[in-house]
Amino acid sequence: MKALGAVAVILIVLLAGGAITSNLLSSDLAIQQTTDPSGDFLTATPDQAVAFLLVTGFIIFNVLGAGLTLMIVFWLLNHGVAAVRQESAS
C-alpha cells in the first residue's frame, strides 16, 4: 500500500511539473535576444559570458568544497572506528 502511495505521489509531482513547464513555455517569459532575422541567438554578449563563467566557477568551487568536506568527515569517522577496533582487539 505504501508503494502504491509513493507511485501516486511521484506521478502527481511529474504531472504538476509538466503542467508548470507547459505554462511557462506558452507565456512570454523568455528573453528575446535579437530582433534581427539574420542575428545569431547562440552568440553570447560579453556580460552573459562573464556571468556564465562566474556561475560555473561558483558551482565547481562549491561541488569541490562539498566533496572535500565529505572526504574529511568520512576519513575522521573511519579513523575513529579503526581506533575503537584496535582498542577492543587488545
PDB file with SEQRES, HELIX, SHEET and CRYST1 records, atoms N, CA, C and O in Angstrom:
SEQRES   1 A   90  MET LYS ALA LEU GLY ALA VAL ALA VAL ILE LEU ILE VAL          
SEQRES   2 A   90  LEU LEU ALA GLY GLY ALA ILE THR SER ASN LEU LEU SER          
SEQRES   3 A   90  SER ASP LEU ALA ILE GLN GLN THR THR ASP PRO SER GLY          
SEQRES   4 A   90  ASP PHE LEU THR ALA THR PRO ASP GLN ALA VAL ALA PHE          
SEQRES   5 A   90  LEU LEU VAL THR GLY PHE ILE ILE PHE ASN VAL LEU GLY          
SEQRES   6 A   90  ALA GLY LEU THR LEU MET ILE VAL PHE TRP LEU LEU ASN          
SEQRES   7 A   90  HIS GLY VAL ALA ALA VAL ARG GLN GLU SER ALA SER              
HELIX    1 AA1 LYS A    2  SER A   26  1                                  25    
HELIX    2 AA2 PRO A   46  ALA A   89  1                                  44    
CRYST1    1.000    1.000    1.000  90.00  90.00  90.00 P 1           1          
ATOM      1  N   MET A   1       0.827  -1.194   0.000  1.00  0.00           N  
ATOM      2  CA  MET A   1       0.000   0.000   0.000  1.00  0.00           C  
ATOM      3  C   MET A   1       0.876   1.265   0.000  1.00  0.00           C  
ATOM      4  O   MET A   1       0.564   2.257  -0.659  1.00  0.00           O  
ATOM      5  N   LYS A   2       1.989   1.196   0.766  1.00  0.00           N  
ATOM      6  CA  LYS A   2       2.881   2.354   0.803  1.00  0.00           C  
ATOM      7  C   LYS A   2       3.525   2.591  -0.567  1.00  0.00           C  
ATOM      8  O   LYS A   2       3.710   3.734  -0.987  1.00  0.00           O  
ATOM      9  N   ALA A   3       3.862   1.500  -1.252  1.00  0.00           N  
ATOM     10  CA  ALA A   3       4.481   1.633  -2.573  1.00  0.00           C  
ATOM     11  C   ALA A   3       3.510   2.279  -3.556  1.00  0.00           C  
ATOM     12  O   ALA A   3       3.907   3.111  -4.372  1.00  0.00           O  
ATOM     13  N   LEU A   4       2.246   1.897  -3.479  1.00  0.00           N  
ATOM     14  CA  LEU A   4       1.241   2.491  -4.364  1.00  0.00           C  
ATOM     15  C   LEU A   4       1.079   3.980  -4.071  1.00  0.00           C  
ATOM     16  O   LEU A   4       0.933   4.783  -4.992  1.00  0.00           O  
ATOM     17  N   GLY A   5       1.105   4.344  -2.803  1.00  0.00           N  
ATOM     18  CA  GLY A   5       1.027   5.758  -2.434  1.00  0.00           C  
ATOM     19  C   GLY A   5       2.226   6.541  -2.935  1.00  0.00           C  
ATOM     20  O   GLY A   5       2.083   7.670  -3.403  1.00  0.00           O  
ATOM     21  N   ALA A   6       3.432   5.935  -2.837  1.00  0.00           N  
ATOM     22  CA  ALA A   6       4.644   6.600  -3.318  1.00  0.00           C  
ATOM     23  C   ALA A   6       4.580   6.809  -4.829  1.00  0.00           C  
ATOM     24  O   ALA A   6       4.958   7.869  -5.329  1.00  0.00           O  
ATOM     25  N   VAL A   7       4.100   5.798  -5.556  1.00  0.00           N  
ATOM     26  CA  VAL A   7       3.965   5.923  -7.014  1.00  0.00           C  
ATOM     27  C   VAL A   7       2.953   7.008  -7.361  1.00  0.00           C  
ATOM     28  O   VAL A   7       3.166   7.778  -8.296  1.00  0.00           O  
ATOM     29  N   ALA A   8       1.858   7.072  -6.616  1.00  0.00           N  
ATOM     30  CA  ALA A   8       0.849   8.102  -6.874  1.00  0.00           C  
ATOM     31  C   ALA A   8       1.423   9.494  -6.632  1.00  0.00           C  
ATOM     32  O   ALA A   8       1.172  10.406  -7.420  1.00  0.00           O  
ATOM     33  N   VAL A   9       2.188   9.672  -5.556  1.00  0.00           N  
ATOM     34  CA  VAL A   9       2.794  10.977  -5.273  1.00  0.00           C  
ATOM     35  C   VAL A   9       3.777  11.356  -6.369  1.00  0.00           C  
ATOM     36  O   VAL A   9       3.798  12.504  -6.813  1.00  0.00           O  
ATOM     37  N   ILE A  10       4.594  10.399  -6.812  1.00  0.00           N  
ATOM     38  CA  ILE A  10       5.566  10.680  -7.875  1.00  0.00           C  
ATOM     39  C   ILE A  10       4.841  11.082  -9.160  1.00  0.00           C  
ATOM     40  O   ILE A  10       5.255  12.027  -9.832  1.00  0.00           O  
ATOM     41  N   LEU A  11       3.767  10.377  -9.508  1.00  0.00           N  
ATOM     42  CA  LEU A  11       3.010  10.727 -10.715  1.00  0.00           C  
ATOM     43  C   LEU A  11       2.378  12.110 -10.612  1.00  0.00           C  
ATOM     44  O   LEU A  11       2.360  12.855 -11.592  1.00  0.00           O  
ATOM     45  N   ILE A  12       1.864  12.460  -9.444  1.00  0.00           N  
ATOM     46  CA  ILE A  12       1.274  13.788  -9.263  1.00  0.00           C  
ATOM     47  C   ILE A  12       2.329  14.874  -9.408  1.00  0.00           C  
ATOM     48  O   ILE A  12       2.082  15.906 -10.031  1.00  0.00           O  
ATOM     49  N   VAL A  13       3.514  14.640  -8.830  1.00  0.00           N  
ATOM     50  CA  VAL A  13       4.603  15.624  -8.945  1.00  0.00           C  
ATOM     51  C   VAL A  13       5.026  15.767 -10.403  1.00  0.00           C  
ATOM     52  O   VAL A  13       5.244  16.882 -10.878  1.00  0.00           O  
ATOM     53  N   LEU A  14       5.145  14.655 -11.113  1.00  0.00           N  
ATOM     54  CA  LEU A  14       5.528  14.724 -12.528  1.00  0.00           C  
ATOM     55  C   LEU A  14       4.478  15.446 -13.363  1.00  0.00           C  
ATOM     56  O   LEU A  14       4.826  16.254 -14.225  1.00  0.00           O  
ATOM     57  N   LEU A  15       3.219  15.172 -13.125  1.00  0.00           N  
ATOM     58  CA  LEU A  15       2.158  15.867 -13.864  1.00  0.00           C  
ATOM     59  C   LEU A  15       2.143  17.361 -13.557  1.00  0.00           C  
ATOM     60  O   LEU A  15       1.951  18.179 -14.456  1.00  0.00           O  
ATOM     61  N   ALA A  16       2.345  17.719 -12.286  1.00  0.00           N  
ATOM     62  CA  ALA A  16       2.378  19.136 -11.921  1.00  0.00           C  
ATOM     63  C   ALA A  16       3.570  19.829 -12.569  1.00  0.00           C  
ATOM     64  O   ALA A  16       3.450  20.954 -13.054  1.00  0.00           O  
ATOM     65  N   GLY A  17       4.711  19.163 -12.578  1.00  0.00           N  
ATOM     66  CA  GLY A  17       5.891  19.740 -13.229  1.00  0.00           C  
ATOM     67  C   GLY A  17       5.683  19.934 -14.712  1.00  0.00           C  
ATOM     68  O   GLY A  17       6.090  20.954 -15.270  1.00  0.00           O  
ATOM     69  N   GLY A  18       5.055  18.968 -15.358  1.00  0.00           N  
ATOM     70  CA  GLY A  18       4.767  19.100 -16.783  1.00  0.00           C  
ATOM     71  C   GLY A  18       3.805  20.239 -17.062  1.00  0.00           C  
ATOM     72  O   GLY A  18       3.967  20.965 -18.043  1.00  0.00           O  
ATOM     73  N   ALA A  19       2.800  20.400 -16.203  1.00  0.00           N  
ATOM     74  CA  ALA A  19       1.844  21.493 -16.388  1.00  0.00           C  
ATOM     75  C   ALA A  19       2.521  22.846 -16.205  1.00  0.00           C  
ATOM     76  O   ALA A  19       2.264  23.781 -16.963  1.00  0.00           O  
ATOM     77  N   ILE A  20       3.382  22.949 -15.204  1.00  0.00           N  
ATOM     78  CA  ILE A  20       4.100  24.213 -14.970  1.00  0.00           C  
ATOM     79  C   ILE A  20       5.020  24.519 -16.139  1.00  0.00           C  
ATOM     80  O   ILE A  20       5.071  25.657 -16.605  1.00  0.00           O  
ATOM     81  N   THR A  21       5.753  23.510 -16.623  1.00  0.00           N  
ATOM     82  CA  THR A  21       6.653  23.714 -17.760  1.00  0.00           C  
ATOM     83  C   THR A  21       5.869  24.130 -18.998  1.00  0.00           C  
ATOM     84  O   THR A  21       6.278  25.047 -19.711  1.00  0.00           O  
ATOM     85  N   SER A  22       4.765  23.477 -19.255  1.00  0.00           N  
ATOM     86  CA  SER A  22       3.936  23.822 -20.403  1.00  0.00           C  
ATOM     87  C   SER A  22       3.427  25.254 -20.300  1.00  0.00           C  
ATOM     88  O   SER A  22       3.393  25.978 -21.295  1.00  0.00           O  
ATOM     89  N   ASN A  23       3.035  25.659 -19.108  1.00  0.00           N  
ATOM     90  CA  ASN A  23       2.546  27.015 -18.901  1.00  0.00           C  
ATOM     91  C   ASN A  23       3.659  28.036 -19.127  1.00  0.00           C  
ATOM     92  O   ASN A  23       3.426  29.084 -19.728  1.00  0.00           O  
ATOM     93  N   LEU A  24       4.871  27.733 -18.646  1.00  0.00           N  
ATOM     94  CA  LEU A  24       5.980  28.668 -18.827  1.00  0.00           C  
ATOM     95  C   LEU A  24       6.371  28.808 -20.293  1.00  0.00           C  
ATOM     96  O   LEU A  24       6.703  29.903 -20.747  1.00  0.00           O  
ATOM     97  N   LEU A  25       6.332  27.703 -21.036  1.00  0.00           N  
ATOM     98  CA  LEU A  25       6.718  27.755 -22.438  1.00  0.00           C  
ATOM     99  C   LEU A  25       5.697  28.507 -23.286  1.00  0.00           C  
ATOM    100  O   LEU A  25       6.054  29.104 -24.302  1.00  0.00           O  
ATOM    101  N   SER A  26       4.443  28.481 -22.878  1.00  0.00           N  
ATOM    102  CA  SER A  26       3.420  29.160 -23.679  1.00  0.00           C  
ATOM    103  C   SER A  26       3.329  30.648 -23.356  1.00  0.00           C  
ATOM    104  O   SER A  26       2.736  31.406 -24.124  1.00  0.00           O  
ATOM    105  N   SER A  27       3.904  31.080 -22.237  1.00  0.00           N  
ATOM    106  CA  SER A  27       3.840  32.500 -21.888  1.00  0.00           C  
ATOM    107  C   SER A  27       5.037  33.237 -22.482  1.00  0.00           C  
ATOM    108  O   SER A  27       5.926  32.618 -23.067  1.00  0.00           O  
ATOM    109  N   ASP A  28       5.054  34.536 -22.332  1.00  0.00           N  
ATOM    110  CA  ASP A  28       6.113  35.353 -22.906  1.00  0.00           C  
ATOM    111  C   ASP A  28       7.178  35.693 -21.867  1.00  0.00           C  
ATOM    112  O   ASP A  28       7.575  36.852 -21.749  1.00  0.00           O  
ATOM    113  N   LEU A  29       7.639  34.713 -21.123  1.00  0.00           N  
ATOM    114  CA  LEU A  29       8.667  34.961 -20.106  1.00  0.00           C  
ATOM    115  C   LEU A  29      10.079  34.867 -20.666  1.00  0.00           C  
ATOM    116  O   LEU A  29      11.036  35.251 -19.993  1.00  0.00           O  
ATOM    117  N   ALA A  30      10.223  34.361 -21.889  1.00  0.00           N  
ATOM    118  CA  ALA A  30      11.541  34.197 -22.479  1.00  0.00           C  
ATOM    119  C   ALA A  30      12.109  35.557 -22.884  1.00  0.00           C  
ATOM    120  O   ALA A  30      11.374  36.452 -23.299  1.00  0.00           O  
ATOM    121  N   ILE A  31      13.410  35.692 -22.757  1.00  0.00           N  
ATOM    122  CA  ILE A  31      14.087  36.935 -23.150  1.00  0.00           C  
ATOM    123  C   ILE A  31      14.404  36.856 -24.633  1.00  0.00           C  
ATOM    124  O   ILE A  31      15.008  35.888 -25.096  1.00  0.00           O  
ATOM    125  N   GLN A  32      13.999  37.870 -25.370  1.00  0.00           N  
ATOM    126  CA  GLN A  32      14.293  37.908 -26.794  1.00  0.00           C  
ATOM    127  C   GLN A  32      15.689  38.475 -26.974  1.00  0.00           C  
ATOM    128  O   GLN A  32      15.956  39.619 -26.607  1.00  0.00           O  
ATOM    129  N   GLN A  33      16.574  37.674 -27.536  1.00  0.00           N  
ATOM    130  CA  GLN A  33      17.973  38.068 -27.656  1.00  0.00           C  
ATOM    131  C   GLN A  33      18.177  39.061 -28.805  1.00  0.00           C  
ATOM    132  O   GLN A  33      18.930  40.024 -28.660  1.00  0.00           O  
ATOM    133  N   THR A  34      17.526  38.838 -29.923  1.00  0.00           N  
ATOM    134  CA  THR A  34      17.710  39.723 -31.070  1.00  0.00           C  
ATOM    135  C   THR A  34      16.435  39.759 -31.905  1.00  0.00           C  
ATOM    136  O   THR A  34      15.683  38.786 -31.957  1.00  0.00           O  
ATOM    137  N   THR A  35      16.206  40.900 -32.559  1.00  0.00           N  
ATOM    138  CA  THR A  35      15.076  41.014 -33.482  1.00  0.00           C  
ATOM    139  C   THR A  35      15.537  40.936 -34.928  1.00  0.00           C  
ATOM    140  O   THR A  35      14.717  40.921 -35.846  1.00  0.00           O  
ATOM    141  N   ASP A  36      16.848  40.885 -35.132  1.00  0.00           N  
ATOM    142  CA  ASP A  36      17.415  40.795 -36.480  1.00  0.00           C  
ATOM    143  C   ASP A  36      17.227  39.373 -37.002  1.00  0.00           C  
ATOM    144  O   ASP A  36      17.685  38.429 -36.358  1.00  0.00           O  
ATOM    145  N   PRO A  37      16.566  39.190 -38.154  1.00  0.00           N  
ATOM    146  CA  PRO A  37      16.347  37.832 -38.668  1.00  0.00           C  
ATOM    147  C   PRO A  37      17.638  37.077 -38.961  1.00  0.00           C  
ATOM    148  O   PRO A  37      17.674  35.849 -38.881  1.00  0.00           O  
ATOM    149  N   SER A  38      18.694  37.804 -39.298  1.00  0.00           N  
ATOM    150  CA  SER A  38      19.959  37.123 -39.582  1.00  0.00           C  
ATOM    151  C   SER A  38      20.859  37.071 -38.342  1.00  0.00           C  
ATOM    152  O   SER A  38      22.004  36.627 -38.425  1.00  0.00           O  
ATOM    153  N   GLY A  39      20.349  37.517 -37.207  1.00  0.00           N  
ATOM    154  CA  GLY A  39      21.138  37.510 -35.978  1.00  0.00           C  
ATOM    155  C   GLY A  39      21.328  36.096 -35.444  1.00  0.00           C  
ATOM    156  O   GLY A  39      20.494  35.218 -35.664  1.00  0.00           O  
ATOM    157  N   ASP A  40      22.438  35.890 -34.738  1.00  0.00           N  
ATOM    158  CA  ASP A  40      22.756  34.577 -34.184  1.00  0.00           C  
ATOM    159  C   ASP A  40      22.363  34.549 -32.709  1.00  0.00           C  
ATOM    160  O   ASP A  40      22.947  35.267 -31.898  1.00  0.00           O  
ATOM    161  N   PHE A  41      21.388  33.733 -32.362  1.00  0.00           N  
ATOM    162  CA  PHE A  41      20.939  33.670 -30.978  1.00  0.00           C  
ATOM    163  C   PHE A  41      21.860  32.810 -30.120  1.00  0.00           C  
ATOM    164  O   PHE A  41      21.668  32.730 -28.907  1.00  0.00           O  
ATOM    165  N   LEU A  42      22.847  32.171 -30.719  1.00  0.00           N  
ATOM    166  CA  LEU A  42      23.797  31.371 -29.951  1.00  0.00           C  
ATOM    167  C   LEU A  42      25.006  32.182 -29.491  1.00  0.00           C  
ATOM    168  O   LEU A  42      25.796  31.702 -28.678  1.00  0.00           O  
ATOM    169  N   THR A  43      25.157  33.391 -29.994  1.00  0.00           N  
ATOM    170  CA  THR A  43      26.280  34.234 -29.609  1.00  0.00           C  
ATOM    171  C   THR A  43      25.955  34.946 -28.302  1.00  0.00           C  
ATOM    172  O   THR A  43      24.905  35.576 -28.168  1.00  0.00           O  
ATOM    173  N   ALA A  44      26.859  34.838 -27.352  1.00  0.00           N  
ATOM    174  CA  ALA A  44      26.653  35.470 -26.050  1.00  0.00           C  
ATOM    175  C   ALA A  44      27.271  36.867 -26.051  1.00  0.00           C  
ATOM    176  O   ALA A  44      28.305  37.109 -26.674  1.00  0.00           O  
ATOM    177  N   THR A  45      26.617  37.768 -25.343  1.00  0.00           N  
ATOM    178  CA  THR A  45      27.193  39.096 -25.156  1.00  0.00           C  
ATOM    179  C   THR A  45      28.302  38.984 -24.116  1.00  0.00           C  
ATOM    180  O   THR A  45      28.349  37.997 -23.381  1.00  0.00           O  
ATOM    181  N   PRO A  46      29.201  39.973 -24.033  1.00  0.00           N  
ATOM    182  CA  PRO A  46      30.264  39.897 -23.033  1.00  0.00           C  
ATOM    183  C   PRO A  46      29.742  39.766 -21.605  1.00  0.00           C  
ATOM    184  O   PRO A  46      30.323  39.039 -20.800  1.00  0.00           O  
ATOM    185  N   ASP A  47      28.654  40.461 -21.284  1.00  0.00           N  
ATOM    186  CA  ASP A  47      28.085  40.345 -19.937  1.00  0.00           C  
ATOM    187  C   ASP A  47      27.579  38.924 -19.667  1.00  0.00           C  
ATOM    188  O   ASP A  47      27.754  38.400 -18.566  1.00  0.00           O  
ATOM    189  N   GLN A  48      26.961  38.311 -20.658  1.00  0.00           N  
ATOM    190  CA  GLN A  48      26.469  36.960 -20.490  1.00  0.00           C  
ATOM    191  C   GLN A  48      27.622  35.967 -20.337  1.00  0.00           C  
ATOM    192  O   GLN A  48      27.530  35.018 -19.558  1.00  0.00           O  
ATOM    193  N   ALA A  49      28.705  36.188 -21.080  1.00  0.00           N  
ATOM    194  CA  ALA A  49      29.859  35.295 -20.974  1.00  0.00           C  
ATOM    195  C   ALA A  49      30.487  35.388 -19.592  1.00  0.00           C  
ATOM    196  O   ALA A  49      30.846  34.365 -19.009  1.00  0.00           O  
ATOM    197  N   VAL A  50      30.625  36.593 -19.061  1.00  0.00           N  
ATOM    198  CA  VAL A  50      31.192  36.772 -17.719  1.00  0.00           C  
ATOM    199  C   VAL A  50      30.289  36.142 -16.675  1.00  0.00           C  
ATOM    200  O   VAL A  50      30.771  35.482 -15.755  1.00  0.00           O  
ATOM    201  N   ALA A  51      28.982  36.339 -16.807  1.00  0.00           N  
ATOM    202  CA  ALA A  51      28.044  35.739 -15.858  1.00  0.00           C  
ATOM    203  C   ALA A  51      28.119  34.215 -15.913  1.00  0.00           C  
ATOM    204  O   ALA A  51      28.065  33.554 -14.875  1.00  0.00           O  
ATOM    205  N   PHE A  52      28.243  33.657 -17.108  1.00  0.00           N  
ATOM    206  CA  PHE A  52      28.362  32.205 -17.243  1.00  0.00           C  
ATOM    207  C   PHE A  52      29.629  31.698 -16.566  1.00  0.00           C  
ATOM    208  O   PHE A  52      29.594  30.693 -15.855  1.00  0.00           O  
ATOM    209  N   LEU A  53      30.743  32.382 -16.780  1.00  0.00           N  
ATOM    210  CA  LEU A  53      31.992  31.960 -16.151  1.00  0.00           C  
ATOM    211  C   LEU A  53      31.917  32.060 -14.632  1.00  0.00           C  
ATOM    212  O   LEU A  53      32.402  31.175 -13.927  1.00  0.00           O  
ATOM    213  N   LEU A  54      31.314  33.129 -14.125  1.00  0.00           N  
ATOM    214  CA  LEU A  54      31.199  33.283 -12.674  1.00  0.00           C  
ATOM    215  C   LEU A  54      30.303  32.204 -12.061  1.00  0.00           C  
ATOM    216  O   LEU A  54      30.646  31.624 -11.031  1.00  0.00           O  
ATOM    217  N   VAL A  55      29.174  31.937 -12.683  1.00  0.00           N  
ATOM    218  CA  VAL A  55      28.267  30.921 -12.153  1.00  0.00           C  
ATOM    219  C   VAL A  55      28.906  29.539 -12.240  1.00  0.00           C  
ATOM    220  O   VAL A  55      28.802  28.751 -11.300  1.00  0.00           O  
ATOM    221  N   THR A  56      29.563  29.238 -13.351  1.00  0.00           N  
ATOM    222  CA  THR A  56      30.227  27.945 -13.499  1.00  0.00           C  
ATOM    223  C   THR A  56      31.338  27.781 -12.471  1.00  0.00           C  
ATOM    224  O   THR A  56      31.459  26.722 -11.854  1.00  0.00           O  
ATOM    225  N   GLY A  57      32.146  28.810 -12.283  1.00  0.00           N  
ATOM    226  CA  GLY A  57      33.197  28.749 -11.275  1.00  0.00           C  
ATOM    227  C   GLY A  57      32.637  28.576  -9.880  1.00  0.00           C  
ATOM    228  O   GLY A  57      33.181  27.810  -9.086  1.00  0.00           O  
ATOM    229  N   PHE A  58      31.559  29.275  -9.569  1.00  0.00           N  
ATOM    230  CA  PHE A  58      30.922  29.166  -8.256  1.00  0.00           C  
ATOM    231  C   PHE A  58      30.419  27.745  -8.017  1.00  0.00           C  
ATOM    232  O   PHE A  58      30.607  27.190  -6.934  1.00  0.00           O  
ATOM    233  N   ILE A  59      29.779  27.159  -9.030  1.00  0.00           N  
ATOM    234  CA  ILE A  59      29.246  25.803  -8.886  1.00  0.00           C  
ATOM    235  C   ILE A  59      30.369  24.799  -8.705  1.00  0.00           C  
ATOM    236  O   ILE A  59      30.287  23.933  -7.834  1.00  0.00           O  
ATOM    237  N   ILE A  60      31.421  24.900  -9.515  1.00  0.00           N  
ATOM    238  CA  ILE A  60      32.545  23.965  -9.396  1.00  0.00           C  
ATOM    239  C   ILE A  60      33.208  24.107  -8.037  1.00  0.00           C  
ATOM    240  O   ILE A  60      33.532  23.102  -7.404  1.00  0.00           O  
ATOM    241  N   PHE A  61      33.417  25.334  -7.576  1.00  0.00           N  
ATOM    242  CA  PHE A  61      34.033  25.566  -6.272  1.00  0.00           C  
ATOM    243  C   PHE A  61      33.198  24.938  -5.159  1.00  0.00           C  
ATOM    244  O   PHE A  61      33.745  24.318  -4.247  1.00  0.00           O  
ATOM    245  N   ASN A  62      31.877  25.094  -5.229  1.00  0.00           N  
ATOM    246  CA  ASN A  62      31.005  24.531  -4.191  1.00  0.00           C  
ATOM    247  C   ASN A  62      30.959  23.014  -4.239  1.00  0.00           C  
ATOM    248  O   ASN A  62      30.927  22.369  -3.191  1.00  0.00           O  
ATOM    249  N   VAL A  63      30.956  22.432  -5.423  1.00  0.00           N  
ATOM    250  CA  VAL A  63      30.946  20.970  -5.527  1.00  0.00           C  
ATOM    251  C   VAL A  63      32.246  20.401  -4.979  1.00  0.00           C  
ATOM    252  O   VAL A  63      32.229  19.407  -4.252  1.00  0.00           O  
ATOM    253  N   LEU A  64      33.369  21.016  -5.317  1.00  0.00           N  
ATOM    254  CA  LEU A  64      34.653  20.552  -4.789  1.00  0.00           C  
ATOM    255  C   LEU A  64      34.715  20.731  -3.275  1.00  0.00           C  
ATOM    256  O   LEU A  64      35.216  19.856  -2.569  1.00  0.00           O  
ATOM    257  N   GLY A  65      34.215  21.849  -2.777  1.00  0.00           N  
ATOM    258  CA  GLY A  65      34.205  22.080  -1.339  1.00  0.00           C  
ATOM    259  C   GLY A  65      33.355  21.066  -0.605  1.00  0.00           C  
ATOM    260  O   GLY A  65      33.749  20.574   0.452  1.00  0.00           O  
ATOM    261  N   ALA A  66      32.193  20.749  -1.152  1.00  0.00           N  
ATOM    262  CA  ALA A  66      31.331  19.748  -0.525  1.00  0.00           C  
ATOM    263  C   ALA A  66      32.000  18.381  -0.556  1.00  0.00           C  
ATOM    264  O   ALA A  66      31.923  17.632   0.418  1.00  0.00           O  
ATOM    265  N   GLY A  67      32.652  18.049  -1.660  1.00  0.00           N  
ATOM    266  CA  GLY A  67      33.346  16.764  -1.760  1.00  0.00           C  
ATOM    267  C   GLY A  67      34.491  16.661  -0.769  1.00  0.00           C  
ATOM    268  O   GLY A  67      34.670  15.629  -0.122  1.00  0.00           O  
ATOM    269  N   LEU A  68      35.263  17.728  -0.650  1.00  0.00           N  
ATOM    270  CA  LEU A  68      36.367  17.717   0.313  1.00  0.00           C  
ATOM    271  C   LEU A  68      35.856  17.635   1.746  1.00  0.00           C  
ATOM    272  O   LEU A  68      36.445  16.943   2.576  1.00  0.00           O  
ATOM    273  N   THR A  69      34.776  18.328   2.039  1.00  0.00           N  
ATOM    274  CA  THR A  69      34.191  18.266   3.385  1.00  0.00           C  
ATOM    275  C   THR A  69      33.729  16.846   3.708  1.00  0.00           C  
ATOM    276  O   THR A  69      34.000  16.336   4.795  1.00  0.00           O  
ATOM    277  N   LEU A  70      33.040  16.214   2.778  1.00  0.00           N  
ATOM    278  CA  LEU A  70      32.595  14.840   2.991  1.00  0.00           C  
ATOM    279  C   LEU A  70      33.784  13.895   3.129  1.00  0.00           C  
ATOM    280  O   LEU A  70      33.748  12.967   3.937  1.00  0.00           O  
ATOM    281  N   MET A  71      34.837  14.126   2.347  1.00  0.00           N  
ATOM    282  CA  MET A  71      36.029  13.292   2.449  1.00  0.00           C  
ATOM    283  C   MET A  71      36.641  13.389   3.839  1.00  0.00           C  
ATOM    284  O   MET A  71      37.025  12.373   4.418  1.00  0.00           O  
ATOM    285  N   ILE A  72      36.734  14.585   4.371  1.00  0.00           N  
ATOM    286  CA  ILE A  72      37.309  14.779   5.701  1.00  0.00           C  
ATOM    287  C   ILE A  72      36.434  14.131   6.771  1.00  0.00           C  
ATOM    288  O   ILE A  72      36.946  13.476   7.679  1.00  0.00           O  
ATOM    289  N   VAL A  73      35.123  14.311   6.669  1.00  0.00           N  
ATOM    290  CA  VAL A  73      34.210  13.718   7.652  1.00  0.00           C  
ATOM    291  C   VAL A  73      34.318  12.198   7.631  1.00  0.00           C  
ATOM    292  O   VAL A  73      34.419  11.576   8.689  1.00  0.00           O  
ATOM    293  N   PHE A  74      34.299  11.586   6.444  1.00  0.00           N  
ATOM    294  CA  PHE A  74      34.384  10.128   6.373  1.00  0.00           C  
ATOM    295  C   PHE A  74      35.751   9.624   6.830  1.00  0.00           C  
ATOM    296  O   PHE A  74      35.841   8.561   7.446  1.00  0.00           O  
ATOM    297  N   TRP A  75      36.814  10.371   6.538  1.00  0.00           N  
ATOM    298  CA  TRP A  75      38.137   9.967   6.997  1.00  0.00           C  
ATOM    299  C   TRP A  75      38.189   9.999   8.521  1.00  0.00           C  
ATOM    300  O   TRP A  75      38.721   9.076   9.138  1.00  0.00           O  
ATOM    301  N   LEU A  76      37.646  11.044   9.132  1.00  0.00           N  
ATOM    302  CA  LEU A  76      37.634  11.119  10.597  1.00  0.00           C  
ATOM    303  C   LEU A  76      36.781  10.009  11.198  1.00  0.00           C  
ATOM    304  O   LEU A  76      37.160   9.421  12.211  1.00  0.00           O  
ATOM    305  N   LEU A  77      35.644   9.718  10.595  1.00  0.00           N  
ATOM    306  CA  LEU A  77      34.804   8.627  11.087  1.00  0.00           C  
ATOM    307  C   LEU A  77      35.536   7.288  10.982  1.00  0.00           C  
ATOM    308  O   LEU A  77      35.505   6.481  11.911  1.00  0.00           O  
ATOM    309  N   ASN A  78      36.186   7.062   9.854  1.00  0.00           N  
ATOM    310  CA  ASN A  78      36.940   5.826   9.669  1.00  0.00           C  
ATOM    311  C   ASN A  78      38.094   5.746  10.668  1.00  0.00           C  
ATOM    312  O   ASN A  78      38.388   4.674  11.197  1.00  0.00           O  
ATOM    313  N   HIS A  79      38.734   6.857  10.919  1.00  0.00           N  
ATOM    314  CA  HIS A  79      39.836   6.899  11.882  1.00  0.00           C  
ATOM    315  C   HIS A  79      39.330   6.541  13.282  1.00  0.00           C  
ATOM    316  O   HIS A  79      39.991   5.803  14.013  1.00  0.00           O  
ATOM    317  N   GLY A  80      38.167   7.060  13.650  1.00  0.00           N  
ATOM    318  CA  GLY A  80      37.586   6.747  14.949  1.00  0.00           C  
ATOM    319  C   GLY A  80      37.183   5.284  15.056  1.00  0.00           C  
ATOM    320  O   GLY A  80      37.407   4.657  16.091  1.00  0.00           O  
ATOM    321  N   VAL A  81      36.596   4.735  14.008  1.00  0.00           N  
ATOM    322  CA  VAL A  81      36.205   3.324  14.022  1.00  0.00           C  
ATOM    323  C   VAL A  81      37.435   2.435  14.117  1.00  0.00           C  
ATOM    324  O   VAL A  81      37.431   1.449  14.853  1.00  0.00           O  
ATOM    325  N   ALA A  82      38.476   2.770  13.387  1.00  0.00           N  
ATOM    326  CA  ALA A  82      39.719   1.979  13.427  1.00  0.00           C  
ATOM    327  C   ALA A  82      40.336   2.037  14.829  1.00  0.00           C  
ATOM    328  O   ALA A  82      40.854   1.029  15.309  1.00  0.00           O  
ATOM    329  N   ALA A  83      40.290   3.179  15.480  1.00  0.00           N  
ATOM    330  CA  ALA A  83      40.837   3.298  16.840  1.00  0.00           C  
ATOM    331  C   ALA A  83      40.043   2.452  17.820  1.00  0.00           C  
ATOM    332  O   ALA A  83      40.625   1.804  18.689  1.00  0.00           O  
ATOM    333  N   VAL A  84      38.726   2.449  17.694  1.00  0.00           N  
ATOM    334  CA  VAL A  84      37.885   1.644  18.595  1.00  0.00           C  
ATOM    335  C   VAL A  84      38.135   0.160  18.344  1.00  0.00           C  
ATOM    336  O   VAL A  84      38.223  -0.615  19.296  1.00  0.00           O  
ATOM    337  N   ARG A  85      38.249  -0.243  17.097  1.00  0.00           N  
ATOM    338  CA  ARG A  85      38.529  -1.655  16.795  1.00  0.00           C  
ATOM    339  C   ARG A  85      39.879  -2.076  17.354  1.00  0.00           C  
ATOM    340  O   ARG A  85      40.034  -3.191  17.853  1.00  0.00           O  
ATOM    341  N   GLN A  86      40.858  -1.175  17.267  1.00  0.00           N  
ATOM    342  CA  GLN A  86      42.191  -1.514  17.773  1.00  0.00           C  
ATOM    343  C   GLN A  86      42.175  -1.632  19.302  1.00  0.00           C  
ATOM    344  O   GLN A  86      42.847  -2.501  19.858  1.00  0.00           O  
ATOM    345  N   GLU A  87      41.414  -0.767  19.988  1.00  0.00           N  
ATOM    346  CA  GLU A  87      41.301  -0.840  21.446  1.00  0.00           C  
ATOM    347  C   GLU A  87      40.585  -2.110  21.872  1.00  0.00           C  
ATOM    348  O   GLU A  87      40.975  -2.739  22.856  1.00  0.00           O  
ATOM    349  N   SER A  88      39.547  -2.495  21.149  1.00  0.00           N  
ATOM    350  CA  SER A  88      38.779  -3.675  21.531  1.00  0.00           C  
ATOM    351  C   SER A  88      39.557  -4.964  21.231  1.00  0.00           C  
ATOM    352  O   SER A  88      39.349  -5.979  21.896  1.00  0.00           O  
ATOM    353  N   ALA A  89      40.450  -4.929  20.235  1.00  0.00           N  
ATOM    354  CA  ALA A  89      41.233  -6.105  19.910  1.00  0.00           C  
ATOM    355  C   ALA A  89      42.319  -6.363  20.946  1.00  0.00           C  
ATOM    356  O   ALA A  89      42.720  -7.510  21.141  1.00  0.00           O  
ATOM    357  N   SER A  90      42.802  -5.318  21.612  1.00  0.00           N  
ATOM    358  CA  SER A  90      43.889  -5.512  22.598  1.00  0.00           C  
ATOM    359  C   SER A  90      43.417  -5.496  24.008  1.00  0.00           C  
ATOM    360  O   SER A  90      44.219  -5.646  24.930  1.00  0.00           O  
TER     361      SER A  90                                                      
END                                                                             
